[in-house]
Structures are given as structure tokens and as C-alpha cells.
Amino acid sequence: MTRDVVRLVVVSAVLSNCVAYAQKLPIPQNLPNNLQIHGFASQSWLKSTNNNNVFGKSSSDSGSFDFRELGLNASMRPKPNLQFSAQMISRTAGKGSPGNIRLDYGFIDYAFLSGEDSKMGIRLGRMKNPLGFYNATRDVPFTRPTILLPQSIYFDRTRKLAIAADGGHLYGEHRSDIGNLSVQFGAVRPLVRGAETEVALLGREMPGHLSPDILYIGQVNYELDEGRLRFAFSGAQLNINYDPASSERLGAGSIRFTPLIFSAQYNAERWSFTSEYALRHFEYKNFGSPPLDLNFWGESYYIQGVYRITPEWEAIARYDVLYTNSDDRNGKKWAAATGGDPHRRYAKDITVGLRWNVTPEFMLRAEYHRVNGTAWLSTLDNPTSGDLSPHWNLFSILGSYRF
């Protein structure tokens, strides 16, 4: 216990020194009035129990520092109805995200209709997928309610697949006395490269490769009383094909994934309550293998409360539930058919946390998770299923700086 306290103090000191250095970095001056450049950097430390690893070897005696986020974004509006936006990011999060620099988003936004109360436009390029309240901004630590988003809705083990896609979106907004309505619909090509997606969808790294068809996605948002009440419905249909290697016995199968997310939020002066509920339909066809020819619905939800103690301090509590198959909530049918551990098919997570806005640019967070089940743990960071425990704890801290 003493060693963990020492490590916590050391991590906090390192983060403080990083922020002190970052604040001395030169910020570009004399930029055009319509060009904005922003960035962020965060470092986390995670410590878990019972050999259950999150973002690296978090169950080791020293925990894991393998959760790091660096981003730089820019936007420019050469005309009132035309905007260019882009962000580069480097994310280290265990074996699924080794920290490579990549384009997070980059798109052109053209509003072909803009009035006092209404707006319509089109976006082309690589854009964030409009899923739930947090997917579009989940990269930036300051915009997340916790260090880890509720994993029942925002899976980190399939983050690359969900986070962004290339294509086009049509959007519209209308403001009125009875609330604000916004809609967004797109036809895009998702990002499915990498072992992270293969392991999540097929259970292990495969010698063949996945290729996506067009993803159709949309979201409808409604806000009342300047955001005091918020409601949203998000939906998508994703089709992925599997091209097997010549040495495989699997057929050229396909996966259809259809998530539906219902979101609601209430905001008061000091309190915020958020809940999201998701249904996810999976259909696996033509693999020629019974374990991979599947048709089932998953179900998940969370209930979250935030209390703003002072302008600088914020407390949060959340209950988060995930069932991979709503007809087999305890995973026993799946375990009997495959020999796997039943706790791989569900997860129930109680989370409590604190946020401290040390300055407008620097934030510290700490949170604790008590989890029953391992459904959202990455197989890449936990390759041996039998080593996992269904009951485990996770403690994490995060320091983040933005400019």
C-alpha cells in the first residue's frame, strides 16, 4: 500500500512538471483571425487487480502508464459558410493503440443554407461518427465525464471502428421557442484495420483480412431550455466482409452490426444526470463454422450523476451494465458452446470519481471502478482467458493539459 501511495505522488509530480513545461512553450502569434490552433496532452496511471489488465499491464505491482493521449487540431473559416477542420492524434492505450500518429479527423464543412433560425450543410472527409452524447468528442480528456467512458456504450476495445469514418454527412439545425432540433445523416466507409477490430469481432487475430462496406449512420438531437434537457437517438448499419487466407477453413463470411442508442440528459446549476441505453444486433453469415455463424442482440445501459461541488471540483458516480447477448445475460450458454469463461459476456461497473480543474488549462482526475464481469476487457491485453477474474477493481488517475 505504501509503495502505491509513493507511486501516486510521483505520477502527480511528473504531471505537474509536464504542465509547467507546456505552459512555457511558445504559442504561434499573428495567426489569421479565422485560424484557430489547439492541442492537448494527457497521461494516466492505472492499477487493476486479479490479472485483469486495462491499457497495458495494469495488474502488475507498478500498474500501467500505457494510457497517453496527444492531439493537435486546427480549424479555419475562409468564408462564413465554409470551414476546414483537422486533428492529428497519438494515442497509447495498451496493445490495441501503440501510439502511432494518425489523422483523427479532417473534413470540409459547407453550409449551403444559413438563416437566423435554421442551417443546413454538408461535411466531406474523415469525420467523427455521431453515436451517443460522447463519441464525437471522446478523444479530448476535458470533454469526457470520466477517465474511461462508460464501456457499455463506448467500447475502447473497438474504438477505431466506432470513432471515425471517411465519407459524407448531411446535417441540419433548427432553433425555435419549443427547443432546438439537429439532425445528421451520413454514408461513410469505416476504419477496420488492425488487430483490435479482428480480435473484438472474431475472437482472435486472423490470417485473412476484414474489409468494410458503406456504413449508414445518423443521429437526431433535441434540446430544450438552453440545454437543460437533451435527448438523442443514434443509429447505424455496418457491414463487414471477411476475406479468408488460402490456408483457412473459414468461408468468406460477413458481419452485419446495427447499434441503436437512446440518450437523455438533465442539467441543473450543480447537478447533471445522464443515461444512455443501447441495443446492438449482430449477424454473422457464411463463415462455415458454428461458433461464427451467429445472430443475436446485445443490450447495455448506464445511469450517471455529476455534482459540481465548486467551479473547480466535480464528483461523479455511475452504474454501467453490458450484456453481450441479451438472451444469455450470464454467459452460461455461450460458455457451454465454446468452453470460454461466462464472465467474458457481461460486465457491471460501479464507478466513482473526482475532477479538479487546477487551472482552466490543467485538470486532474481520479476514479475507482468496482467491476463484475470482463466483457469490455481487451483480448490483446488479456490473451489468456482463464487468468481473468470475474470480480475486480480498477483505480486510475489522469493529468491533462490543453491550450
N, C-alpha and C positions, 0 to 999 in steps of 0.2 A: 504493500500500500504506500509506504514511504517513497519507494522508487517511482511510482506512478505520479505522486504529487510533485516530485522533483522534475520529472519529465514535463508535466503540465506547466510548471513555472518556466522551464527552459523554452518550451514552444512559445509561450506568451512573450518572452523576452525577444526571441528571434523575430516574431511577427512585428513587434513594436519597432525593432531596428530596421526591418524592411520598409515599414511605413515612413520612418524618419528619413530614410534614404530616398524613397519615392517622392516625398514632398520637396526634395531638393532638385529633382530632375527638371530640366528646362522644358517649359510648355511652349510650343510654337506660337509665335506672335505674328501680328499683321496678316492673319488669315482673312480671306474674303468674308464679308458679313454673313453670307448664307452657307458657309462651310463650317461644320462642327466636327471635332475630333474628340473622342472619349475613349477611356480604357479602364480596365480593372485587373486586379491580381488578387488571388486568394490562396491560402494554404490551410489545410486541415490536418488534424491528427485524429485517428480513430482507434478505439480499443474495444474488441469484442471478446466474448467468452466461448468456450466449448468447441474450439476448432472451426467456428463459423466465421469465414473471412468476408470482409466488405472492403473493396478497393485495396487489394494487396493483403499482406499477412497481418491483418488487424488483430488476429487472435494470438499473435506472438507476445512474448513478455514486454517488448518495447512498443507494441502497437504498430500502426502503419501511418507513414507520411505520404502515401501514394495517392493523395487526392489534392490536385493542384489545378487551378484554372487561371489562364491568362488570356485577355482579349483586348483587341483594339478595333474600334469602329469609327466610321466616318459617314456623314450624310451631307448632301449638297442639294440646294434647291435653286437651279438657274432661273426658273420661272415659277410663279405662284402655283401652277398646276402640275409641275414636273419636279420629281425628286429622285436622286440616286442615293442608295444606301448600301453599305457593305460592312462586314465584320470578319476579321480573322481571329481564330481562336486556337489555343493549345490547351488540351485537357488531359491530365494524367489521372486515371481512375482505375488502378489495378491493371490486369492483363487485357481487359477489353478496350482500354483507351491508353495507349502508350505515350501520349504527349506530343504527337505529330502536329505541326502547324497546318491548318486547313481553312478553307473558306466556309464559314458558318452560314452566312447568308450574303447575297449580293443581288440586288434587283432594281428595276426601274419602276417607279410609281407615277402613272399619268392619270390625272383626274379630268375626264372629258366632260363632266358636268359638275358644276360647283355653284351652289346658291347660298342664300342666307341660312336656310334650314336643312338643306339636303346636299349630298355629294355622291357621285358615282365615279368609279375609276377602274383601272386595270393595273396589275403588277405582273412583271415578267422577269424571270431569273430564278435564282435559288432563294426560296422563302421558307420561313418557319411554318410548320403545319398548325392550323388553328384547331387545337384539341384541348378542351377544358380551359380553365382560367389561367394556367401557368405555363403551358408548353411553349408558347411563343417567346417567353422571357426567362425560361428556366436556366439559361447559361449564366446570367448575371446574379451573383450571390445576393446582392441588395434587393432584388425583386422576388426572391424566394421566401416563403414564410418560415422555412427551416433549412438546416444544412442539407438534409435529404428530403426531397419532396415525398408526398405520400406515394409509396411504391405500388399501391394497388391500382393507381391510375397512371402514374408517370414512371414507368419501368426504366431504371438505369441500365438493366441488362439488355434492353433492346432500344437504347436511347438513339443510336444513329438512325435506326429505321423510322423512329417517330418524330425526330426533331425537325427535319427539314426535307425539302424535295425540290426538284427542278421542273419548272413549267410556268403556268399562268394562273392568276386569280382574278376574278371579277369581284368587286366589292361595292357596297352602298351603305350610306348612313342617312338617317332622318331624325331630326330633333323636333320635339313638339311639347306642348304643355302636359301631355299624358305620358311622357317618357321619351327616351332615346332608343332607337332601333338601328342595329347594324347587322349586315349580312355579308358573308364571304363564301365564295364557291370557287373551287379550283380543279384543274386537271393537270396532274404533275407526275413526274417519274421519281419514285422514292430511291433512297440510298440504301442498298442492301449488301454492300461489300464488307468483307471482314468476317473473322471467326465469331465475333459477338453475335451476329444475326443467325449464322448457321447453328450455333450451339443452342440459342434460345428457341429456334423454330424446329430443329431436327434432333436436338438432344446431344449432339457431338459435332466435331469438325468433320466434314465430308470431303471425299476426293473430288466430287463433282462441284458444280457451282450454281448459285441462285441468280436468277435474272427477273427483274420486275416488269409487269405490265403497267399500264396507266393507272394511277391512283386517283379516284374521285373523292373529293373531300369538301366539307362545308361546315359552316357554323353560323348560328343565329344568336345575337346578343340583345338583351333588353335591359335598360337601366331606368330607374325611377328615382326622382328626388335627388338629382346630382350624384348618383351612385350609391345612395343609401341602400337600395335594393338592386341586386343584379341577378339576372337569370341568363343561362346559356344552354344551347343544345348543339353538340358537335357530333358529326358522323363521317365515316369514311368507308370505302371499299377498296381493299388492296388485294391484288392477285400477283402471286409469285410463282415462277416456274423453276423446276429443278432439272438441270441437265446432268445426268449421272456420268461418271467416268466409265470407260470401257471395261474396267475390272470389276465394276459393281454389279450386284444382283438387283438393285433397286431399279424401278422403272422411271420414266420421265414424268414425275409427278407434278402436282400443282397444289398450291396452298391459297385458299381464299380467307382473308381476315377482315371482319366487319365490326369495328368498335362503334358503340353508341354511348355518348357521355352526356349526362344531365347535371348541370351545375347551378348552385344557388348560393347567394352571399347576402348577409345583412351587415351594414356598417353603422355604428353609432360613434359618439365622440371618443369613447375609450375602448369599446368592445367591437370585435368583428367575429361573426360566425360564418363558417363556410362548410358546405357539404357538396360532394360530388358522388354520383352513382354511375357505374358503367356496366354495360352488357357487351360481351365480346364473343362473336361467332367465329369458330374455326372449322374449316372444312379441308381435309387432306384427301386428295384423289390420285389414283393411278400409280402409286408407289409400288404396288405389288407386294406389300409387306403389311400384315395385320397391325403391327404396332404403329404404322404410319398412315393407315387408311382410317381417318377419324372424322367425326362430325359431332361437335359439342359446343355448348355455350359456357363461357366463363362469366363470373359476376364479382363485382368489387364495389366498395364504397368507403368513404371516410367522413368523420364529423370532427370539425376543428374549431377551437375557440382561441382568440387572441385578446389579451388585455394590455393596453398601453398604460403602464404604471406612471411613467413620466414621459416627456418628449424624448428622453434618451433611453429609457428602459422599457422592454416589452416582454411579456410572458406568453407562452403558448402551450396548449395541450391538445392532443389529437388521438382519436381511436381509428385505426386503419385496418380494413379487412379485405382479404383477397382469397377467392376460390377459383382455382384454375378451371374446374368443371363444376358447374352448379348442381349437377346430378350426382356428384361424387365428392361432396364437400370435405370429407375426412380423408380422401385419397385411398381408401382401402380397396376399391375396385381396381383402380389403376395399379396399385402395388401387387395385387393378386395376378394381374395380367402381365406385368413386366418384371416383377421382382424388385422394383425400386422401393425407396422409403416413402411411406404415405405422406409424411410431413413436407415432401417436396411439392405437394399440390395445394397447399394452403398457407396462409400467414395472417396472424392477428397481432397488430403492433400498437402498443400504448406508448406515446411519445410525450415528453415534457421538455421544455427548453426555455432559455433566456436569450435575449438580444440586447446588446449595449451599443448604442451609437456614440462612440467615444468622441468623434467629430463628424461633421457632415460627410467627410471623405473616408473615414475609417470606422469599421464595425467589427465587434467581437461577438461570437455566438458560442453557446454550449447547449448540448441536448443529450437526453438519455432515452433509449428505446428498450422496452421490455417486449420481446417477440416470442410468439408461439407459432412455429412453422417456419419453413425455409423456402417458400415458393418463389420469392423475389431475389434470392441469392444467385449470383453468377456462377455457372458451372466452370467457367475459366478460372475463377479464383478458388473454387471448391471442387476440384476434379474427382475426388473420391467421395461418393455419396454416403457411404457407410460411416464416415468420420463425423458427419454433421449431427448436431443435437437439435431436437425439436423446440427446446426451451433455451433461450439465450438472451444475452444483454449486449447492448452497444452503447458506448459513450463516445462523444465526439466534440471537438472544439474547432472553430474556424475563425480566422482573421482575414478581413478583406479590405482592400483599398481601391478607391475609384477616383478618376479625375475627369 
